[in-house]
Amino acid sequence: MQIIEWNDFERVEMRVGTIIKAEVNSKAKKPAYVMEVDLGELGIKCSSAQITVNYTPEELIGKRVLCVCNFEVKRIAGIKSEVLITGAPDETGAIVLAEFNLPLPNGARLA
């Protein structure tokens, strides 16, 4: 594990967003979804993620997830991915999303 300074952590802008749209990314080489995430004051942002093992597009709608919002935009399988939706691998390596159980406003910054 690499130790970082507090200032390094503060530079990563992580915010709460609600997934409002999810569909299969048919251009992806590995199964993936394209999602739209409502990030409040930051607007609606697009993201692509390989999370098809644990989730269907219908299950993703309404999930409150933790997003990294200040990475450079990246093109992934024809999609302009503007935010990184965070998660961690389960015992099989499939990603499980970092979610919030209680209501939070879209765009709330991780503190």
C-alpha positions, -999 to +999 in steps of 0.1 A: +000+000+000+013+034-009+008+062+016-005+095+002-009+130+016-043+144+026-039+169-003-038+141-028-071+127-015-087+161-016-079+164-053-101+134-062-136+147-066-160+119-056-197+126-057-230+109-053-249+103-085-281+085-094-282+062-125-311+074-146-304+054-178-286+021-185-283+001-217-260-025-233-229-011-250-231-031-282-197-017-294-178-030-264-154-060-268-162-072-233-199-070-220-205-035-207-233-010-201-235+027-210-251+047-182-263+083-176-257+095-141-274+125-125-248+144-106-269+174-095-251+207-101-225+189-124-253+178-147-260+144-163-228+126-172-221+094-193-202+064-181-193+029-194-187+000-171-182-037-172-208-046-146-230-070-165-224-100-143-241-086-112-266-062-127-292-058-154-299-024-170-333-023-153-317-030-118-293-001-122-319+026-127-323+046-094-291+033-078-272+060-059-235+054-067-201+070-059-185+085-089-150+100-096-158+132-115-125+148-122-107+123-144-101+133-180-129+122-204-121+088-219-134+072-251-145+036-244-160+015-271-173+045-289-187+061-258-174+093-242-170+082-205-171+114-184-172+099-149-159+067-132-186+048-113-167+031-084-170-005-072-150-034-060-145-070-072-164-098-056-149-133-050-153-141-087-138-108-099-171-093-110-176-057-099-201-047-072-210-010-072-202+013-043-237+024-034-255+045-007-284+031+013-298+064+026-311+093+005-284+118-005-286+148-029-272+142-063-238+159-065-230+156-028-193+154-024-176+126-004-162+141+027 
